[in-house]
Amino acid sequence: MSFLPVRIVTALLFCMLAMVAVETAMAEETQLRLYTEEYPPISFLQKGKAAGLGTEVVEEIMSRLGITAPIEVVPWARAYTYATTTPNVGLFVTTRTPEREKLFKWVGPVSATTAHFYSRRGGLRFESLEQARNAERILIPREWYLQQMLRGMGFNNINSVPTPNDAVRMLVAGRAPLMALDDVTLADTLVAAGVNAGDIETGATIAQAVQYIAFSRDTPDSVAIRWQKALDDMRADGSFERIYKKWLPGVSLPGMR
């Protein structure tokens, strides 16, 4: 009776284990559900399907991994609840903050922005955080990082609204003197809300932020690891930059993690 050399048997076993690991990872990823919000040009609903910078990045990652998963565009507060309570949920794009660090498994960065206070043109101006703290109310989308951040800073005048569009419309309608939103997405938000850019004024800067794909804590580590590797490969071969500049021409890419 002949026997295979030990090194060949070892190599075969290694290959078999690697195949099992890949199949297991793919099985885990087929259970994923992905959520995003109306946040153009990063993510938005177009002809019944998710579109935008973040959506294209996520779809390219899945293509490279050979998987598919549904992407639903829903109000941010609902998506955030799913991601913090349900296994195998991915949420994009999600601003990474100290308060959220242990709530998710992070893949990114995907985008970056700076948040400001905005007021109605001709109304009161808010040039500092202290002035904003004394405003009658501040419009902020529900469960946004800005809501969580400002509450942590002692702001007790936050008025939660469902979407950025609602914040813009309510601001120009005089429902509140102030709103807090991101600068990179503001122009698209104004268009979607039917508001002229000249109707608002930029006030104090709140914070710079970097956004990621966030997976719920009960999602297997292997999923986040494989997604991060695919995103790193996209950065290395230039495909991430091409997608980014398609949607945000002239805006600097977010730094490496």
PEWOUR-V636305 format. One record per run of one state. SS is the DSSP state (helix for helix, strand for strand, loop for the rest). FROM is the first residue (numbers start at 0). LEN is the number of residues. If there is no record, write none. Layout:
ss->SS from->FROM len->LEN
ss->SS from->FROM len->LEN
This chain:
ss->loop from->0 len->5
ss->helix from->5 len->24
ss->loop from->29 len->3
ss->strand from->32 len->4
ss->loop from->36 len->2
ss->strand from->38 len->1
ss->loop from->39 len->3
ss->strand from->42 len->4
ss->loop from->46 len->2
ss->strand from->48 len->3
ss->loop from->51 len->1
ss->helix from->52 len->13
ss->loop from->65 len->5
ss->strand from->70 len->3
ss->loop from->73 len->2
ss->helix from->75 len->10
ss->loop from->85 len->3
ss->strand from->88 len->7
ss->loop from->95 len->5
ss->helix from->100 len->3
ss->strand from->103 len->17
ss->loop from->120 len->8
ss->helix from->128 len->5
ss->loop from->133 len->4
ss->strand from->137 len->4
ss->loop from->141 len->3
ss->helix from->144 len->8
ss->loop from->152 len->5
ss->strand from->157 len->4
ss->loop from->161 len->2
ss->helix from->163 len->9
ss->loop from->172 len->5
ss->strand from->177 len->5
ss->loop from->182 len->3
ss->helix from->185 len->8
ss->loop from->193 len->3
ss->helix from->196 len->3
ss->strand from->199 len->17
ss->loop from->216 len->4
ss->helix from->220 len->17
ss->loop from->237 len->1
ss->helix from->238 len->9
ss->loop from->247 len->10
